[in-house]
Amino acid sequence: MKPSSRRSSPHAILRRLFAVGAFAVLVTKTAWAADQPQWGIAWTRNMVSHERNLPDSFDPRAGKNIKWVAKIGTETHSTPIISNGRVFLGTNNGEKRDPKHDGDRGVMMCFNEADGKLLWQLVVPKREEDHYHDWPKCGISSPATVEGDRVYLVDNRGVVLCLDVHGMANGNDGPFRDEGAYMTPRGTNAPAQPLTPGPLDADILWALDLTKEAGIWSHDAAHSSILIRGDHLYLNSGTGVDNTHVKIRTPDAPSLVVVDKKSGRLLAHERLGIAPNIFHCTWSSPSMATVNGREQIFFAAGNGVVYGFEPLAKTPPPGEVATLQPVWHFDFDPTAPKENVHRYNRNRRESPSNIYGMPVFQENRLYVAGGGDIFWGKNEAWLKCIDVTKRGDITTNGLVWTYTLEKHVLSTPAIADGLVFIADCGRKFHCLDLATGKGIWTHDIKGEVWASPMIADGKVYLGTRSGQFLIFAASREKKVLSEMELGSPISATVTPANGTLYIATMKELFAVQQAAR
């Protein structure tokens, strides 16, 4: 089916519903199947889907409820995105599909939603300067965001890209036409001639290098889920420490940027001086909602502070970069060190906090999980509820409740029916009361959790880094519906779309559907 003949996209539907104040009704009462073109539902980033008739168990070995399985790479930290009959997933080149692309690469694969056939792939060489810019084997960790026939993502080199959803199948569309050079390794391993794009390669429409254009310093692996508002893209920049882990090389680098979705021009960014106090990196993607009749952008920065910003009101003239205006700020860990923060590197008892997951909005409150950095910081972690109707410094008067987690947290919370679900790296899965923040039940799990729980069809789906996959009832009473071992670590969040669950392990992508064989 051609994109022009499909129903309105979920983004378009939700924008209209926000405009008439009907979103709360949709979330609580409407059941409909649809694409999932972005990580998290609409602007709010809640890990909830309205899909129905989803399985409460499956068995890859026996083929029970398995629609199809696709081999991907050997490390996959991205989350599947589904739009226009296609599935998009970032991975590495560990299972190369094209002989001309040999060695470690970042890869964004595009599969046919119906049968898992690979349609095309974006293949990006690793950065050569320092492996801390682009960690070996990590591949493309960012999930895609799709709107119509455009695919937006941040690749492993820290470059914002706009791709044609059809790949090279409908020709090499411009204005970007140098795909061959872009996919060719550089530096000492550069071949004599640039590679020639083929029918399996991606079609790049424009590219914005955040290192060159925004002055960022990439660290480990770029991870950003792009938020679309009108003609503007909002994303975290991915700036962080250098290879010593105790120095910020680019102290003026922005943490939150705005890009023109049609041209790839850098339009705006924050100028709050966040960068010098980033403890590790900027990995949390922004969310958005309407508060007191006005839209706000919510952003959790690498300095452990959550911010509310006014959206960019108008596109600045060519050659100018506008400044995003803050509305409020909330210090997630107010008693943590605030000066010379990198001296606490490797300190598991005392350190600044970092936030990996996205802020989730619901009914004038923001739910944020954060705490000590999993690699370099203290073990403490919390889930906090913030009242975002206030202005200025709301660290004290904006705090509604705090819930203490077991140890480190990378997840984004999932909220439905007065409950909050969150998993941590202390091998605990938590169910909380939404209004009070009081714990209702916990469950011991195998391995750390880097993914987020996903609520759909009255169930909660969760994968762990041990390869364990769990399905719970989304209820106040703890009910474990099934537990499976998928044989490979899971970093990705489950994505329900069009009656199917898409589950990515490090090495395989499963399409799970009720009654499929």
C-alpha positions in Angstrom: 0.0 0.0 0.0 1.4 3.4 -1.0 1.8 5.9 1.9 -0.6 8.3 0.2 -3.4 5.7 0.4 -3.0 4.9 4.1 -5.0 6.4 6.9 -3.7 9.5 8.8 -0.5 8.8 10.7 -0.7 8.4 14.5 1.3 11.7 14.8 -1.3 13.6 12.8 -4.2 12.0 14.7 -2.7 12.8 18.1 -1.8 16.4 17.1 -5.5 17.0 16.2 -6.7 15.4 19.4 -4.3 17.5 21.5 -5.7 20.6 19.8 -9.3 19.7 20.8 -8.4 18.4 24.3 -9.4 14.8 23.6 -6.1 13.0 24.2 -7.1 11.8 27.8 -10.2 10.3 26.4 -8.3 8.5 23.7 -5.8 7.0 26.1 -8.3 5.6 28.5 -11.2 4.5 26.3 -10.2 4.0 22.7 -8.7 0.7 21.4 -7.2 0.9 17.9 -4.3 -0.7 16.1 -1.8 1.5 14.4 1.8 2.1 13.4 4.3 3.1 16.1 6.5 5.7 14.2 8.3 6.9 17.4 9.7 5.5 20.6 6.9 6.1 23.2 3.4 7.3 22.6 3.1 10.6 20.9 4.8 13.6 22.5 4.3 12.4 26.1 6.8 9.4 25.7 4.6 7.1 27.8 5.5 3.5 27.2 1.9 2.5 26.5 0.2 1.1 23.4 -3.5 0.7 22.5 -2.9 -2.6 20.6 -5.3 -5.5 21.5 -5.3 -9.3 21.1 -1.6 -9.6 21.9 -0.2 -12.9 23.2 0.7 -13.5 26.8 3.3 -16.1 25.8 5.3 -17.2 22.8 7.9 -19.9 21.9 10.6 -19.1 19.2 11.8 -22.8 19.2 8.4 -24.2 18.6 7.2 -21.3 16.5 4.2 -20.6 18.7 2.9 -17.1 18.1 5.9 -16.3 15.9 5.1 -14.5 12.7 8.7 -14.2 11.5 12.2 -13.9 12.8 15.0 -11.8 11.2 18.7 -12.0 11.8 20.1 -8.5 12.6 23.6 -7.8 13.9 25.5 -9.0 17.0 24.8 -6.0 19.2 21.5 -4.2 19.0 20.7 -1.3 21.4 18.0 0.4 19.3 14.2 -0.1 19.6 12.1 -1.2 16.7 10.0 1.4 15.0 7.1 0.5 12.7 5.6 2.8 10.0 4.2 2.5 6.5 4.5 -1.3 6.3 8.2 -1.2 7.4 10.1 -2.0 10.5 13.2 0.1 11.3 15.9 -1.1 13.7 19.5 0.1 14.5 22.2 -2.5 14.9 25.8 -3.3 13.9 27.3 -5.1 10.9 28.0 -8.3 12.7 25.7 -10.2 10.2 26.7 -8.3 7.0 24.0 -8.3 4.3 26.1 -6.7 1.6 29.7 -7.9 0.9 30.9 -4.4 0.0 30.2 -3.3 3.6 32.9 -5.2 5.5 33.9 -4.7 9.2 32.5 -2.8 12.1 29.8 -0.4 11.0 26.7 1.3 12.3 23.6 -0.1 10.5 19.9 1.0 10.4 17.9 -1.8 8.8 14.5 -1.5 7.1 12.4 -4.7 7.0 9.1 -5.5 5.3 6.5 -5.5 8.1 4.6 -8.5 6.5 7.4 -11.0 6.2 10.7 -9.6 7.7 12.5 -9.3 4.4 15.3 -6.7 4.4 14.4 -3.9 2.1 17.4 -1.6 2.5 19.9 -0.6 5.1 21.9 2.5 6.1 25.5 1.5 6.6 27.8 4.1 8.4 31.6 3.7 9.0 32.9 4.1 12.5 34.5 7.3 13.7 38.3 7.0 13.4 39.6 9.6 15.9 38.9 7.8 19.2 36.8 4.7 20.0 35.2 6.7 22.9 33.4 8.7 20.2 31.8 5.6 18.7 32.2 2.5 20.8 33.2 -0.7 18.9 30.4 -3.0 17.9 27.7 -0.7 19.3 26.3 0.1 15.9 23.5 2.6 15.5 21.9 2.8 19.0 19.3 5.5 18.3 15.8 4.5 17.3 14.3 6.1 14.2 11.4 8.5 14.1 9.2 8.2 10.9 6.8 10.8 9.5 5.2 10.1 6.1 8.0 9.1 3.7 10.8 10.5 5.9 13.0 8.7 8.4 14.8 10.8 11.0 17.6 9.4 13.2 21.0 10.1 14.7 23.7 7.7 13.5 26.8 6.4 15.2 28.9 9.3 14.1 26.6 11.8 15.8 25.1 13.0 12.6 21.3 13.8 12.3 20.0 12.2 9.1 16.9 12.4 7.1 16.3 9.3 4.9 13.8 8.3 2.2 11.5 5.6 3.6 11.8 3.8 0.2 15.6 3.7 0.2 17.2 3.7 -3.3 14.2 1.8 -4.8 12.8 5.1 -6.1 16.1 6.6 -7.1 18.6 8.9 -5.3 16.6 11.9 -4.2 18.4 15.1 -3.3 19.6 17.4 -2.2 22.1 15.0 -0.6 23.6 12.8 -3.3 27.0 11.7 -1.9 25.8 8.4 -0.3 28.8 6.6 -1.7 31.3 8.8 0.1 29.2 8.8 3.3 29.2 5.0 3.5 32.9 4.7 2.7 35.4 4.2 5.6 37.8 7.1 6.2 41.2 7.6 7.7 43.9 4.9 7.4 41.4 2.2 6.3 40.0 4.3 3.5 39.7 2.5 0.1 41.2 4.0 -3.0 37.7 4.7 -4.4 34.4 5.6 -2.7 31.9 2.8 -2.6 29.1 2.8 -5.1 25.5 2.8 -3.7 23.3 -0.2 -4.6 19.7 -1.1 -4.4 20.1 -2.3 -0.8 21.5 1.0 0.4 19.7 3.9 2.1 18.9 7.2 0.3 20.1 10.1 2.4 18.1 13.4 1.9 20.1 15.6 4.2 22.7 15.4 7.0 23.6 17.6 9.9 26.9 16.8 11.7 26.4 17.9 15.3 30.1 17.8 15.9 30.9 20.4 13.2 27.7 22.4 13.3 26.8 22.4 17.1 30.3 21.8 18.6 29.4 18.7 20.6 31.8 16.0 21.9 30.3 12.6 21.2 30.9 9.9 23.8 30.5 6.1 23.7 27.4 5.9 21.5 24.9 8.4 20.2 21.5 7.6 21.6 18.6 10.0 20.7 14.9 9.5 19.8 13.9 12.5 17.8 10.7 14.4 18.7 8.8 16.1 15.9 6.8 19.3 16.5 5.6 20.8 13.2 8.6 21.5 11.0 11.0 21.2 13.9 13.0 18.3 15.3 13.9 18.3 19.0 16.7 16.0 20.2 19.4 15.6 22.8 22.8 16.4 21.4 24.8 13.5 22.8 27.6 15.7 24.1 29.7 14.4 27.0 33.1 13.7 28.6 36.2 12.8 26.7 38.2 9.6 26.8 39.6 10.4 30.2 36.1 10.6 31.6 37.1 13.6 33.8 37.1 16.4 31.3 34.6 18.2 29.2 36.4 19.2 26.0 33.6 21.4 24.6 32.2 23.3 27.6 30.0 25.5 25.4 28.3 22.6 23.6 24.5 22.6 23.7 22.6 19.6 25.2 19.3 20.2 23.5 19.0 21.2 19.9 16.3 22.1 17.3 16.7 21.2 13.7 14.6 22.1 10.6 13.1 18.8 9.4 12.9 19.9 5.8 16.5 21.2 5.3 18.5 19.8 8.3 19.6 23.4 9.3 20.4 23.9 13.0 17.8 26.4 14.3 18.1 26.7 18.0 19.6 25.2 21.2 19.7 25.8 24.9 22.4 28.2 26.3 22.2 27.4 30.0 25.8 26.3 30.5 24.9 22.7 31.1 27.9 21.0 29.5 30.6 21.6 32.2 28.6 19.7 34.8 27.7 16.7 32.6 28.9 13.7 34.6 29.0 11.3 31.7 26.9 12.0 28.6 23.6 13.4 27.3 21.4 10.3 26.6 17.9 11.3 27.6 15.6 12.3 24.7 13.0 15.1 25.1 9.3 14.8 25.5 6.5 17.4 25.2 2.9 18.2 26.3 0.5 21.1 26.9 0.6 22.6 30.4 -1.8 25.4 31.4 -2.7 25.9 27.8 0.9 26.2 26.5 3.2 23.6 25.0 6.4 22.8 26.8 9.4 20.7 25.9 10.7 18.5 28.8 14.4 17.6 28.8 16.5 15.7 31.3 20.1 16.8 31.0 23.4 15.0 31.7 24.0 17.3 34.7 21.1 15.6 36.5 18.7 18.6 36.1 15.3 18.3 34.4 14.2 21.4 32.4 11.0 22.7 30.9 11.5 24.9 27.8 9.2 27.0 25.6 9.1 25.5 22.1 10.8 27.5 19.3 8.2 30.1 18.3 9.4 30.8 14.8 12.2 29.8 12.5 15.2 32.2 12.8 16.6 33.8 9.7 19.3 32.0 7.7 22.7 32.1 9.5 21.2 32.6 13.0 20.7 30.1 15.8 18.0 31.0 18.3 18.1 30.4 22.0 15.5 28.1 23.7 13.9 29.8 26.6 13.6 27.9 29.9 10.3 27.9 31.9 11.4 25.9 35.0 14.2 23.6 36.2 14.2 20.8 38.7 17.4 19.4 40.4 16.8 15.7 40.4 19.5 15.1 43.0 19.9 18.3 45.0 22.2 17.0 47.6 24.7 15.6 45.1 28.1 17.3 44.3 27.7 20.4 42.1 31.4 21.5 41.6 34.3 19.6 40.2 31.9 16.8 39.5 34.3 14.5 37.6 36.5 13.9 40.7 33.7 11.5 41.8 34.3 9.3 38.8 34.1 5.6 39.8 32.7 6.5 43.3 29.9 4.1 44.0 28.9 5.9 47.2 28.9 9.6 46.3 28.5 11.2 42.9 26.3 13.4 40.7 23.3 11.8 39.1 22.6 11.1 35.5 19.3 10.5 33.6 19.1 7.9 30.8 15.3 7.4 30.3 12.9 9.9 28.9 10.6 12.1 31.0 7.0 11.0 30.8 4.1 13.4 31.0 0.6 12.8 32.3 -2.0 15.3 33.7 0.4 18.1 34.5 2.9 15.8 36.1 6.2 14.6 34.9 7.7 11.2 35.8 11.5 10.9 35.7 13.8 8.0 36.7 17.5 8.7 37.4 20.3 8.4 39.8 24.0 7.5 39.9 25.6 6.7 36.5 25.6 2.9 35.8 29.2 2.9 34.6 30.8 5.6 36.8 28.6 6.7 39.6 26.9 5.9 42.9 24.4 3.0 43.2 21.4 5.1 44.3 18.4 5.6 42.0 14.9 7.0 42.2 11.7 7.6 40.3 10.3 11.0 40.9 7.0 12.7 40.2 7.2 16.5 39.4 4.4 19.1 39.2 5.2 21.1 36.1 2.6 23.8 36.4 5.0 26.0 38.3 7.8 28.3 37.0 11.4 29.0 38.0 13.3 26.7 40.4 10.8 24.0 41.3 13.2 21.6 43.0 11.4 22.0 46.3 7.8 23.1 45.5 7.5 20.9 42.4 8.4 17.6 44.0 5.2 15.5 44.5 6.8 12.2 45.5 9.9 10.1 45.4 10.3 6.3 45.1 13.6 4.7 45.9 14.8 2.1 43.3 17.1 -0.8 43.9 20.2 0.3 41.9 20.9 2.4 38.8 18.1 3.0 36.3 18.1 3.3 32.5 14.3 2.8 31.9 11.6 5.1 31.0 8.5 4.6 33.2 5.2 3.1 31.8 1.9 4.5 33.1 -1.6 3.2 32.8 -4.8 2.8 35.0 -3.3 4.6 38.0 -0.2 2.4 38.0 3.5 3.1 37.2 5.9 0.3 36.1 9.6 0.7 36.1 12.6 -1.6 36.0 16.2 -1.0 37.3 19.7 -2.5 37.2 19.3 -3.9 40.7 17.3 -6.8 39.1 14.0 -5.5 40.3 10.7 -4.8 38.5 8.5 -2.3 40.4 4.8 -1.5 40.3 3.8 1.8 42.0 0.6 3.7 42.8 0.6 6.7 40.4 -1.0 9.1 42.8 1.1 8.5 45.9 4.3 6.9 44.6 3.9 4.0 47.1 5.2 0.6 46.1 2.6 -2.0 45.4 4.7 -5.0 44.4 8.2 -5.9 43.1 9.5 -8.9 41.2 13.1 -10.3 41.1 14.4 -10.6 37.6 17.4 -12.1 36.0 20.0 -9.5 34.8 20.0 -5.7 34.6 17.3 -3.9 32.6 18.4 -1.3 30.0 15.1 -1.4 28.1 11.8 0.1 29.3 8.6 -1.8 30.2 5.8 -1.6 27.7 2.1 -1.7 28.6 -0.3 -3.1 26.0 -3.5 -5.1 26.1 -3.6 -5.3 29.9 0.0 -6.7 30.0 3.5 -5.4 30.7 6.3 -6.7 28.4 9.9 -6.5 29.5 13.3 -7.9 28.3 16.5 -8.0 30.4 20.2 -8.1 29.7 20.3 -11.7 30.7 18.1 -12.6 27.8 15.1 -13.2 30.0 11.7 -12.0 28.7 8.8 -11.5 31.0 5.1 -10.8 30.6 3.1 -9.5 33.6 -0.5 -8.6 34.0 -0.8 -4.8 34.2 -2.6 -4.9 37.5 -2.2 -4.1 41.3 -2.1 -7.9 41.9 1.3 -9.4 40.8 0.7 -11.9 38.1 3.5 -13.3 36.1 1.9 -14.6 32.9 5.0 -16.1 31.3 8.8 -16.1 31.4 11.0 -17.1 28.5 14.7 -17.2 27.7 15.5 -15.7 24.3 19.2 -16.7 24.4 20.7 -13.2 23.9 20.7 -9.9 25.9 17.9 -7.5 25.3 18.5 -3.7 25.3 15.5 -2.7 23.2 12.0 -1.9 24.4 9.2 -4.0 23.0 7.2 -2.2 20.3 3.5 -3.2 19.7 2.1 -2.2 16.3 -0.7 -3.4 14.1 -1.5 -6.5 16.2 2.1 -7.6 16.5 4.9 -7.4 19.1 8.4 -6.5 17.8 11.1 -7.8 20.1 14.8 -7.2 19.4 17.5 -9.1 21.1 21.2 -8.5 20.4 21.0 -10.8 17.4 17.4 -11.4 16.3 14.2 -9.5 15.7 11.0 -11.4 16.5 7.6 -10.5 15.1 5.2 -12.1 17.7 1.5 -12.4 16.9 -1.4 -14.2 18.4 -2.0 -17.6 16.7 0.9 -17.1 14.3 3.1 -20.1 13.5 
